[in-house]
Amino acid sequence: MKIALIAHDRKKDDLIQFAIAYESILSQHTLYATGTTGQRVIDETDLLVIRFQSGPLGGDQQIGAMIAQNEMDMIIFFRDPLTAQPHEPDVTALIRLCDVYSIPLATNMGTAEVLLKGLQHGFIDWRLLGERRG
């Protein structure tokens, strides 16, 4: 599976702790991340991560393009709901694309844990079906 890891600035520490806790599951998949988040995951875990631009510089849109091309299977996006984001339209567009293309999306640690546990037990294998993958 191809999994994107994204976190707003005030949620990056939470995402790093999450990646450490679930490193054994995440290591079995291809990981993508926006700029700073991806670098922190690389620096603080043994995970391999393909990095895009930072979110405000187009990273969210790069991940959105992968969704639109059916090249992304899951998004883990730890959002900060209490801080205004200068690139909020990009965030909204990314969430919309997840809905349009039925991409599992977690925006907080609780939902992310459920998705990864489901992934571990094969509950998201429908993403691997031939018609889902080009």
C-alpha positions in Angstrom: 0.0 0.0 0.0 1.0 3.6 -0.6 0.5 5.7 2.5 0.9 9.5 2.9 1.9 11.0 6.2 1.1 14.7 6.8 1.0 16.8 9.9 0.5 20.4 10.7 3.3 22.0 12.7 1.7 21.6 16.1 0.9 18.0 15.3 4.2 16.9 14.0 5.4 15.5 17.4 2.2 13.4 17.6 2.8 12.0 14.2 6.4 11.1 15.0 5.3 9.3 18.1 2.6 7.5 16.1 5.2 6.5 13.4 7.5 5.2 16.1 4.7 3.2 17.7 3.5 1.7 14.4 6.9 1.5 12.7 6.6 -2.3 12.2 3.3 -1.9 10.3 4.4 1.2 8.4 7.7 -0.4 7.3 5.8 -2.9 5.2 4.4 -0.2 2.9 5.6 2.6 0.7 5.5 5.9 2.6 5.1 9.4 1.3 5.1 12.6 3.2 5.2 16.4 2.9 8.5 18.0 3.4 9.3 18.7 7.0 7.1 15.9 8.3 8.9 13.4 6.0 12.3 14.6 7.1 11.4 14.2 10.8 10.0 10.7 10.2 13.3 9.8 8.4 15.4 11.3 11.2 13.5 9.8 14.1 12.7 6.3 12.7 14.2 3.7 10.4 11.3 4.2 7.9 12.0 5.0 4.3 9.9 8.0 3.1 9.5 9.6 -0.3 9.3 13.4 0.4 7.3 16.0 -1.4 7.3 19.8 -1.0 6.0 21.1 2.4 2.3 21.5 2.5 2.1 25.3 2.0 4.5 25.0 -1.0 2.5 22.4 -2.8 3.0 19.1 -1.0 -0.7 18.6 -0.3 -1.4 19.1 -4.0 1.3 16.6 -5.0 -0.3 14.0 -2.8 -3.7 15.1 -4.2 -2.4 14.4 -7.7 -1.4 10.9 -6.7 -4.9 10.3 -5.3 -6.5 11.5 -8.6 -4.3 9.1 -10.5 -5.3 6.2 -8.2 -1.7 6.0 -6.9 -2.3 6.5 -3.2 -4.1 4.1 -0.8 -4.3 5.9 2.5 -3.8 9.3 4.0 -2.8 9.9 7.6 -3.1 13.6 8.1 -2.8 14.9 11.7 -4.5 18.3 11.4 -4.5 21.1 13.9 -8.1 22.2 14.1 -7.2 25.1 16.5 -4.8 27.0 14.3 -5.6 28.8 11.0 -3.6 27.3 8.1 -2.4 29.6 5.3 -3.0 26.7 2.8 -6.4 25.7 4.1 -7.9 25.6 0.5 -5.2 22.9 -0.3 -6.1 20.9 2.8 -9.8 21.1 1.9 -9.1 20.0 -1.6 -7.1 17.0 -0.4 -9.8 15.9 1.9 -12.4 16.3 -0.9 -10.2 14.1 -3.2 -10.1 11.4 -0.5 -13.9 11.4 -0.5 -14.2 11.5 -4.3 -11.9 8.5 -4.7 -12.8 6.6 -1.5 -9.3 6.9 0.0 -9.2 6.0 3.7 -8.3 9.2 5.6 -7.4 9.7 9.2 -7.2 13.2 10.6 -6.3 12.3 14.2 -4.4 9.7 16.1 -7.5 7.7 17.1 -8.7 7.2 13.5 -5.1 6.6 12.3 -4.7 3.8 14.8 -7.9 2.1 13.6 -6.9 2.4 10.0 -3.4 0.9 10.6 -4.9 -1.9 12.7 -7.4 -2.6 9.9 -4.6 -2.5 7.4 -2.6 -5.0 9.5 -5.6 -7.4 9.5 -6.4 -7.1 5.8 -9.5 -4.9 6.0 -8.2 -2.5 3.4 -7.1 -5.1 0.9 -10.0 -3.9 -1.4 -7.5 -1.2 -2.5 -5.4 -3.9 -4.1 -8.1 -5.2 -6.4 -7.2 -4.9 -10.1 -9.8 -2.3 -11.0 -8.5 -0.1 -8.1 -5.0 -0.3 -9.3 -3.9 0.9 -12.8 
